[in-house]
Amino acid sequence: MDQLPQLLNQEQFLRALFKAIPCGVLIVDRDRRIYAANEATRLIFRLEKDNIASRRLGEALRCVNANMSKKGCGYSRRCKQCQIRRTALDAIEGGRIERSRARVEIRINGETQEFVLLVNAAPFEHEGGNYAVVILEDVTELVQLRRKIVKTEKGFQGIIGRHESMIELFETIRDVAAVDVPVLLQGESGTGKELVAAAIHKESPRADKLFVPVNCAALPEGLLESELFGHVKGAFTGAIRDKKGRFELADGGTLFLDEIGELPKMVQVKLLRVLQEGAFEPVGSEKTIKVDVRIISATNKDLMAEVRKGNFREDLYYRINVVPIRLPPLRERKEDIPLLVDYFLDEAIREGIKTQGISKEAIELLTQYPWPGNVRELHSAVRFALVKSRGQVIGPEHLPLEILRFRANLEGKGRSRRLDEFRVREALVKTGGNKAKAARLLGVGRATLYRFLSEHPHLPSEINSILE
């Protein structure tokens, strides 16, 4: 073992290691130009040997976005979102990034192929310059296999969905669960952020420890610090005994901070210290407590906008946003609504509630509704309908008032757009026979107007005679 440090410093050993790693290994500079690449990089991306050195990452890999800007790789709008680019730059600035997920489209033999990569990166210095070692692990086939498996199931870890966006979410949960880094869940209220946080915990090595949720918006500012970090007896009026905070309770496990955008500035400072040092002092105490806690945060706010307004610390934002995950709203995955309704009905039956199911008409209406409250609102709507239907088949008439109003509004719009001879004749006369303008005036497409005129062949001649 004493000889190991000497062995690691031998150039011959390092070169052998560089060649032997089965993943793509790249060394890049601050301009994201490739300083060196191993043979596995060339094999994975089918590159020519003289096609790598001194070129930027996207240009060397033949990323389809690399030529979208005249400046080349890294300067188009899509390049700004590239996870490989971001990971490399973060590492060059001194950070260490583990298993960040990236999707990249690459041109190979004239065809575009999508690769799913896990990206690891670490910084190092060489002759006064800053560089990053970037490791690209190709998991495309594994992801495709997971998708096939997931599509045969209703969901994952209690999260229901088969839509493409949900399958991608399940893959991300599995990937991020294995890496002990902070995660920021972003999505509208009711999209299931706590379910996703719990799924990450259950899939992680911390699964046998506690998952401790805290709603930062539900606690008064004066109590939030004590709730998170605990307090000692006599710290404030009413503190009649020592109390452990949520951080101490979650030691070894996961702390879920919901609505983190509501944290007061004073608590933000203390949270930043815990993330940096893993230590804090309970309220009223001088004793420092060390904890090992994974932080998963959630918000329905635009935190970067809050940073610009001065409401949220920029350094804390970057600490909690190591892995951002967006949860899709229900209106973006309406194909999952029948699946969710079936799940909620089965849940009710298990609780002893009687029902004969739901009609096709009710399902169609539920699928059309925009769901501003997302899955939480759908769950409440199904519960309401179960009560109203009294064990019978749920029909549209059993659904909540908001959904019935939505249907009435839809039907009203449909009636207002229904064509009749009088309205069509009036519109064509007003527009001098211009069918495109008449269609806009009637609020219908040109094809709809043409179809109506073909079904009423006497109208065009009547219009012409009026206009003459």
C-alpha positions as CSV (number, residue, x, y, z in Angstrom):
1,M,0.0,0.0,0.0
2,D,3.0,2.4,0.7
3,Q,3.9,2.1,-3.0
4,L,0.4,3.1,-4.2
5,P,1.0,7.0,-4.2
6,Q,4.2,6.5,-6.2
7,L,2.4,4.2,-8.7
8,L,-0.4,6.8,-9.2
9,N,2.2,9.4,-10.0
10,Q,3.8,7.3,-12.8
11,E,2.9,8.7,-16.2
12,Q,2.9,5.2,-17.8
13,F,0.3,4.0,-15.2
14,L,-1.9,7.1,-15.8
15,R,-1.8,6.6,-19.6
16,A,-2.8,2.9,-19.2
17,L,-5.7,3.9,-16.9
18,F,-6.8,6.6,-19.4
19,K,-6.9,4.1,-22.2
20,A,-8.5,1.3,-20.2
21,I,-11.6,3.2,-18.9
22,P,-14.6,1.9,-21.0
23,C,-16.4,5.3,-20.9
24,G,-15.5,8.3,-22.9
25,V,-12.8,10.4,-21.1
26,L,-12.1,13.9,-22.3
27,I,-9.8,16.6,-20.9
28,V,-11.1,20.1,-21.8
29,D,-9.9,23.7,-21.2
30,R,-11.8,26.8,-20.2
31,D,-12.9,27.3,-23.8
32,R,-14.3,23.8,-23.8
33,R,-11.7,22.7,-26.4
34,I,-10.6,19.1,-26.1
35,Y,-7.0,18.7,-24.8
36,A,-7.1,14.9,-24.9
37,A,-9.5,12.1,-25.5
38,N,-9.3,8.3,-24.9
39,E,-10.0,5.6,-27.5
40,A,-13.4,4.8,-25.9
41,T,-14.6,8.3,-26.8
42,R,-13.8,7.6,-30.5
43,L,-15.5,4.2,-30.4
44,I,-18.7,5.4,-28.7
45,F,-19.3,8.4,-31.0
46,R,-17.6,6.8,-34.1
47,L,-15.1,9.6,-34.5
48,E,-12.0,9.9,-36.7
49,K,-8.7,10.3,-34.8
50,D,-7.8,13.6,-36.3
51,N,-11.4,14.9,-35.6
52,I,-11.0,15.6,-31.9
53,A,-8.0,17.5,-30.7
54,S,-8.3,21.3,-30.2
55,R,-12.0,21.3,-31.2
56,R,-14.8,22.3,-28.9
57,L,-16.9,19.5,-27.4
58,G,-20.0,19.8,-29.6
59,E,-18.0,20.3,-32.8
60,A,-15.9,17.2,-32.1
61,L,-18.8,15.0,-31.2
62,R,-20.8,16.4,-34.2
63,C,-23.7,17.7,-32.0
64,V,-26.5,19.0,-34.2
65,N,-26.7,22.2,-32.2
66,A,-23.0,23.1,-32.7
67,N,-23.6,24.9,-36.0
68,M,-26.7,26.8,-35.0
69,S,-24.6,29.9,-34.2
70,K,-22.0,31.5,-36.3
71,K,-19.6,31.4,-33.3
72,G,-20.0,27.6,-33.2
73,C,-20.4,25.3,-30.2
74,G,-21.6,26.8,-27.0
75,Y,-23.2,30.0,-28.3
76,S,-26.7,29.1,-29.6
77,R,-29.7,29.2,-27.3
78,R,-29.9,25.4,-27.2
79,C,-26.2,25.2,-26.4
80,K,-26.8,27.3,-23.2
81,Q,-29.1,24.4,-22.0
82,C,-26.5,21.7,-22.8
83,Q,-25.8,19.7,-19.7
84,I,-22.3,18.5,-21.0
85,R,-21.3,22.2,-21.5
86,R,-22.6,23.2,-18.1
87,T,-21.0,20.3,-16.3
88,A,-17.6,21.0,-17.9
89,L,-17.7,24.7,-17.1
90,D,-18.8,24.0,-13.5
91,A,-15.9,21.6,-13.1
92,I,-13.4,24.1,-14.5
93,E,-14.6,26.6,-11.9
94,G,-13.7,24.1,-9.2
95,G,-16.8,22.0,-8.7
96,R,-17.0,18.3,-8.8
97,I,-20.1,16.9,-10.7
98,E,-21.3,13.3,-10.4
99,R,-23.7,11.6,-12.8
100,S,-25.4,14.6,-14.4
101,R,-27.8,13.4,-17.1
102,A,-27.5,14.7,-20.6
103,R,-29.3,14.1,-23.9
104,V,-27.4,15.0,-27.1
105,E,-28.3,14.6,-30.8
106,I,-25.3,13.6,-32.9
107,R,-24.9,13.3,-36.7
108,I,-23.4,9.9,-37.7
109,N,-23.1,9.0,-41.3
110,G,-25.7,11.6,-42.3
111,E,-28.3,10.5,-39.8
112,T,-29.2,12.1,-36.4
113,Q,-28.9,9.7,-33.4
114,E,-29.9,10.6,-29.8
115,F,-27.5,9.6,-27.0
116,V,-28.4,9.6,-23.3
117,L,-25.3,10.2,-21.3
118,L,-24.3,10.3,-17.6
119,V,-21.7,13.0,-17.2
120,N,-19.1,13.1,-14.5
121,A,-16.5,15.9,-14.2
122,A,-13.7,17.0,-11.9
123,P,-11.3,20.0,-12.0
124,F,-7.5,19.9,-12.1
125,E,-4.7,22.3,-12.8
126,H,-1.8,21.9,-15.3
127,E,1.0,24.3,-15.9
128,G,-1.0,27.1,-14.4
129,G,-4.2,26.4,-16.5
130,N,-7.6,25.2,-15.3
131,Y,-8.9,22.0,-17.0
132,A,-11.7,19.5,-16.4
133,V,-11.8,15.8,-16.8
134,V,-15.1,14.9,-18.3
135,I,-16.4,11.3,-18.3
136,L,-19.2,10.4,-20.7
137,E,-21.1,7.1,-19.9
138,D,-23.4,6.0,-22.7
139,V,-26.6,4.7,-21.1
140,T,-28.8,5.0,-24.2
141,E,-29.6,1.2,-24.4
142,L,-30.3,1.0,-20.7
143,V,-32.8,3.9,-20.9
144,Q,-34.5,2.4,-23.9
145,L,-34.9,-0.9,-22.0
146,R,-36.3,0.9,-18.9
147,R,-38.8,2.7,-21.1
148,K,-40.1,-0.6,-22.5
149,I,-40.5,-1.9,-18.9
150,V,-42.2,1.2,-17.6
151,K,-44.7,1.3,-20.5
152,T,-46.1,-2.0,-19.3
153,E,-46.6,-0.6,-15.8
154,K,-49.0,2.0,-14.4
155,G,-46.3,4.0,-12.7
156,F,-43.3,4.1,-10.4
157,Q,-43.1,4.3,-6.6
158,G,-46.7,5.4,-6.3
159,I,-46.4,8.0,-9.1
160,I,-49.0,7.2,-11.8
161,G,-48.3,7.9,-15.5
162,R,-47.3,6.4,-18.9
163,H,-46.8,9.7,-20.8
164,E,-43.4,10.2,-22.3
165,S,-42.6,13.1,-19.9
166,M,-43.4,10.8,-16.9
167,I,-41.3,7.9,-18.2
168,E,-38.4,10.4,-18.5
169,L,-39.1,11.6,-15.0
170,F,-38.9,8.0,-13.7
171,E,-35.6,7.6,-15.4
172,T,-34.3,10.8,-13.8
173,I,-35.4,9.7,-10.4
174,R,-33.5,6.4,-10.7
175,D,-30.4,8.2,-11.9
176,V,-30.3,11.0,-9.3
177,A,-31.2,8.7,-6.4
178,A,-27.8,7.0,-6.6
179,V,-26.0,10.3,-6.4
180,D,-25.9,12.1,-3.0
181,V,-26.4,15.7,-4.3
182,P,-29.1,18.3,-3.7
183,V,-32.1,18.2,-6.0
184,L,-34.5,21.1,-6.8
185,L,-38.0,20.0,-7.9
186,Q,-39.9,22.6,-9.9
187,G,-43.5,22.5,-10.9
188,E,-47.0,23.9,-10.3
189,S,-49.0,23.2,-7.2
190,G,-50.5,19.7,-7.2
191,T,-48.0,18.1,-9.5
192,G,-46.8,15.7,-6.9
193,K,-43.4,17.1,-5.8
194,E,-43.5,15.4,-2.4
195,L,-44.2,12.0,-4.1
196,V,-41.2,12.5,-6.3
197,A,-39.0,13.5,-3.4
198,A,-40.1,10.4,-1.5
199,A,-39.4,8.3,-4.6
200,I,-35.9,9.6,-4.8
201,H,-35.3,8.8,-1.1
202,K,-36.8,5.3,-1.5
203,E,-34.5,4.5,-4.5
204,S,-31.4,5.9,-2.7
205,P,-28.9,4.3,-0.4
206,R,-30.6,6.3,2.4
207,A,-33.9,4.4,2.0
208,D,-33.5,2.7,5.4
209,K,-33.3,6.1,7.2
210,L,-36.0,8.8,7.7
211,F,-37.6,10.9,5.0
212,V,-38.6,14.1,6.7
213,P,-40.9,16.6,4.9
214,V,-41.2,20.3,5.9
215,N,-43.6,22.8,4.2
216,C,-41.7,26.1,4.6
217,A,-44.9,28.1,3.7
218,A,-47.0,26.5,6.3
219,L,-45.0,27.5,9.3
220,P,-44.8,31.1,10.8
221,E,-41.5,32.8,10.3
222,G,-40.8,32.8,14.1
223,L,-41.3,29.0,14.4
224,L,-39.6,28.0,11.2
225,E,-36.0,28.3,12.4
226,S,-36.8,26.3,15.6
227,E,-38.7,23.7,13.5
228,L,-35.7,23.1,11.2
229,F,-32.8,23.4,13.6
230,G,-34.4,22.7,17.0
231,H,-34.1,24.7,20.2
232,V,-32.9,24.4,23.8
233,K,-35.0,25.0,26.9
234,G,-35.5,28.7,27.6
235,A,-34.5,29.8,24.1
236,F,-37.7,31.8,23.8
237,T,-41.1,32.1,25.6
238,G,-42.8,28.7,25.5
239,A,-39.6,26.7,25.1
240,I,-40.1,24.6,28.2
241,R,-37.8,21.7,27.0
242,D,-35.1,20.9,24.5
243,K,-36.5,20.0,21.1
244,K,-34.8,18.3,18.1
245,G,-35.2,20.0,14.7
246,R,-36.0,18.4,11.4
247,F,-32.4,18.4,10.4
248,E,-31.4,16.4,13.4
249,L,-34.3,14.0,12.9
250,A,-33.3,13.5,9.3
251,D,-29.7,12.7,10.1
252,G,-28.5,9.9,7.8
253,G,-31.7,10.3,5.7
254,T,-33.4,12.9,3.5
255,L,-35.0,16.3,4.3
256,F,-37.6,17.6,1.9
257,L,-38.0,21.4,2.0
258,D,-41.3,22.1,0.1
259,E,-42.0,25.7,-1.0
260,I,-38.3,26.7,-0.3
261,G,-38.9,30.0,-2.0
262,E,-40.8,31.1,1.2
263,L,-37.8,30.8,3.4
264,P,-36.9,34.0,5.3
265,K,-33.5,35.5,4.6
266,M,-32.2,34.7,8.1
267,V,-33.1,31.0,7.7
268,Q,-31.6,31.0,4.2
269,V,-28.2,31.9,5.7
270,K,-28.4,29.1,8.2
271,L,-29.5,26.6,5.6
272,L,-26.5,27.6,3.4
273,R,-24.1,26.8,6.2
274,V,-25.7,23.4,6.7
275,L,-25.2,22.7,3.0
276,Q,-21.6,23.8,3.0
277,E,-20.4,22.4,6.4
278,G,-23.1,19.9,7.5
279,A,-23.3,21.8,10.8
280,F,-25.7,24.2,12.7
281,E,-26.5,25.4,16.2
282,P,-30.1,24.9,17.7
283,V,-31.9,28.2,18.6
284,G,-30.5,29.4,21.9
285,S,-27.6,27.0,22.0
286,E,-23.8,27.5,21.4
287,K,-23.3,23.8,20.8
288,T,-22.6,22.8,17.1
289,I,-24.4,19.7,15.8
290,K,-23.1,17.8,12.8
291,V,-25.5,16.0,10.5
292,D,-25.4,14.0,7.3
293,V,-28.6,14.9,5.5
294,R,-29.6,14.9,1.8
295,I,-31.6,18.0,0.8
296,I,-34.4,17.8,-1.7
297,S,-36.1,21.2,-2.3
298,A,-39.3,22.1,-4.2
299,T,-40.9,25.3,-5.4
300,N,-43.7,26.5,-7.7
301,K,-41.9,29.9,-8.0
302,D,-39.3,31.0,-10.5
303,L,-36.4,31.1,-8.0
304,M,-34.0,32.8,-10.4
305,A,-36.6,35.7,-10.7
306,E,-36.7,35.7,-6.8
307,V,-32.9,36.0,-6.8
308,R,-33.1,39.0,-9.2
309,K,-35.7,40.6,-6.9
310,G,-33.4,40.1,-3.9
311,N,-35.8,37.7,-2.2
312,F,-33.6,34.6,-2.4
313,R,-29.9,34.3,-2.0
314,E,-28.0,33.6,-5.2
315,D,-25.4,31.4,-3.5
316,L,-28.1,29.3,-1.9
317,Y,-29.9,28.9,-5.2
318,Y,-26.9,27.4,-6.8
319,R,-26.3,25.1,-3.8
320,I,-29.8,23.6,-3.9
321,N,-30.1,23.6,-7.7
322,V,-27.3,21.0,-8.5
323,V,-29.9,18.7,-10.2
324,P,-33.0,20.5,-11.3
325,I,-36.1,18.4,-12.1
326,R,-39.2,19.8,-13.8
327,L,-42.6,18.1,-13.1
328,P,-45.0,18.3,-16.0
329,P,-48.5,19.8,-15.3
330,L,-51.5,17.5,-15.9
331,R,-52.6,19.4,-18.9
332,E,-49.4,18.4,-20.7
333,R,-50.0,14.7,-20.1
334,K,-53.8,14.3,-20.5
335,E,-53.3,10.8,-21.8
336,D,-52.6,9.8,-18.1
337,I,-56.0,11.1,-16.9
338,P,-58.0,7.8,-17.5
339,L,-55.1,5.9,-15.8
340,L,-55.2,8.3,-12.8
341,V,-59.0,8.1,-12.5
342,D,-58.9,4.3,-12.5
343,Y,-56.2,4.4,-9.7
344,F,-58.3,6.8,-7.6
345,L,-61.4,4.6,-8.1
346,D,-59.5,1.5,-7.1
347,E,-58.2,3.4,-4.0
348,A,-61.8,4.3,-3.1
349,I,-63.0,0.7,-3.5
350,R,-60.1,-0.5,-1.2
351,E,-61.5,2.0,1.4
352,G,-64.9,0.4,1.2
353,I,-66.6,3.1,-1.0
354,K,-69.0,1.6,-3.5
355,T,-69.0,2.6,-7.2
356,Q,-69.9,1.1,-10.6
357,G,-67.2,3.0,-12.4
358,I,-67.2,6.0,-14.6
359,S,-68.9,6.7,-18.0
360,K,-67.0,7.5,-21.2
361,E,-68.7,10.9,-21.4
362,A,-67.4,11.8,-17.9
363,I,-63.8,10.6,-18.9
364,E,-64.0,12.7,-22.1
365,L,-65.0,15.8,-20.1
366,L,-62.2,15.2,-17.5
367,T,-59.7,14.9,-20.4
368,Q,-60.8,18.2,-21.9
369,Y,-60.6,20.1,-18.6
370,P,-57.3,22.1,-18.2
371,W,-56.7,21.1,-14.5
372,P,-55.2,24.3,-12.9
373,G,-54.9,22.3,-9.7
374,N,-53.2,19.4,-11.4
375,V,-53.3,15.8,-10.0
376,R,-54.5,17.1,-6.6
377,E,-57.5,18.7,-8.2
378,L,-58.3,15.6,-10.2
379,H,-58.2,13.4,-7.0
380,S,-60.6,15.8,-5.3
381,A,-62.9,15.8,-8.3
382,V,-63.1,12.0,-8.3
383,R,-63.8,12.0,-4.6
384,F,-66.6,14.6,-5.1
385,A,-68.1,12.5,-8.0
386,L,-68.1,9.3,-5.8
387,V,-70.2,11.1,-3.2
388,K,-72.6,12.6,-5.8
389,S,-73.1,9.4,-7.7
390,R,-74.0,7.4,-4.6
391,G,-72.5,4.1,-5.8
392,Q,-73.8,4.4,-9.3
393,V,-71.9,5.0,-12.6
394,I,-70.2,8.4,-12.5
395,G,-71.6,10.6,-15.3
396,P,-70.7,14.2,-16.3
397,E,-73.6,15.5,-14.0
398,H,-71.8,14.2,-11.0
399,L,-68.6,16.2,-11.5
400,P,-67.7,19.4,-9.6
401,L,-69.3,22.7,-10.6
402,E,-66.1,24.1,-12.1
403,I,-65.9,21.3,-14.6
404,L,-69.6,21.6,-15.5
405,R,-69.1,25.3,-16.1
406,F,-66.2,24.5,-18.3
407,R,-68.4,22.2,-20.3
408,A,-71.1,24.8,-20.6
409,N,-68.5,27.3,-21.8
410,L,-67.3,24.8,-24.4
411,E,-70.8,24.1,-25.7
412,G,-71.5,27.9,-25.8
413,K,-68.4,28.5,-28.0
414,G,-69.4,25.5,-30.2
415,R,-72.8,27.0,-30.7
416,S,-71.4,30.5,-31.5
417,R,-69.1,29.0,-34.1
418,R,-71.9,26.9,-35.7
419,L,-72.5,28.2,-39.2
420,D,-75.9,28.9,-40.7
421,E,-76.8,30.4,-44.1
422,F,-77.8,33.8,-42.7
423,R,-74.4,34.3,-40.9
424,V,-72.4,33.1,-43.8
425,R,-74.3,35.3,-46.3
426,E,-73.8,38.3,-44.0
427,A,-70.1,37.7,-43.6
428,L,-69.4,37.3,-47.3
429,V,-71.4,40.4,-48.1
430,K,-69.5,42.4,-45.5
431,T,-66.1,41.2,-46.8
432,G,-67.0,41.7,-50.5
433,G,-66.9,37.9,-51.2
434,N,-63.4,37.5,-49.7
435,K,-63.7,34.0,-48.2
436,A,-60.5,34.2,-46.1
437,K,-61.8,37.4,-44.4
438,A,-65.3,36.0,-44.0
439,A,-63.9,32.9,-42.3
440,R,-62.0,35.1,-39.8
441,L,-65.1,37.2,-39.2
442,L,-67.1,34.0,-38.5
443,G,-64.4,32.6,-36.2
444,V,-63.8,29.4,-38.3
445,G,-61.1,28.1,-40.5
446,R,-61.2,28.6,-44.3
447,A,-61.6,24.8,-44.8
448,T,-64.7,24.9,-42.6
449,L,-66.2,27.7,-44.7
450,Y,-65.4,26.1,-48.0
451,R,-67.0,22.8,-46.8
452,F,-70.1,24.7,-45.8
453,L,-70.3,26.4,-49.2
454,S,-69.9,23.1,-51.0
455,E,-72.8,21.7,-49.0
456,H,-74.9,24.8,-49.9
457,P,-74.1,25.4,-53.6
458,H,-76.8,28.0,-54.1
459,L,-75.1,30.5,-51.7
460,P,-72.1,31.6,-53.9
461,S,-74.5,32.6,-56.8
462,E,-76.7,34.5,-54.3
463,I,-73.7,36.4,-52.9
464,N,-72.5,37.3,-56.4
465,S,-75.9,38.7,-57.3
466,I,-76.0,40.8,-54.1
467,L,-72.5,42.2,-54.7
468,E,-73.1,43.1,-58.4
